[in-house]
Amino acid sequence: MYVPKSKATTKKLRKTDHDKRILYNTREAAVVCCVSQRTWRIWHLMGFVPTPIKIGRSLFWRVDEIKQWIEEGCPIRDEWIYRPGKKFPEISSK
């Protein structure tokens, strides 16, 4: 079955979206990491990304944790330790 992509799934995150967010959904986390939603979900199932927060049936990732995870070289989930107080540089959207 063919399902056309909606504009919402291909929309890029604006700089203001990054400033206000506490959690990323699957689409937003995938956009920040420059991969497709499908790739992000596969990485999640294989244990390559940080552990998500489950709210209802939806999965979310902490914005600070994703930024820190990227800064530290994207280690697999078993090797990843989230340190909430650690400072990190801002990710530029250039």
Secondary structure, 3 states (H helix, E strand, C coil): CCCCCCHHHHCCCCHHHHHHCCEECHHHHHHHCCCCHHHHHHHHHHCCCCCCEEECCEEEEEHHHHHHHHHCCCCCHHHCCCCCCCCCCCCCCC
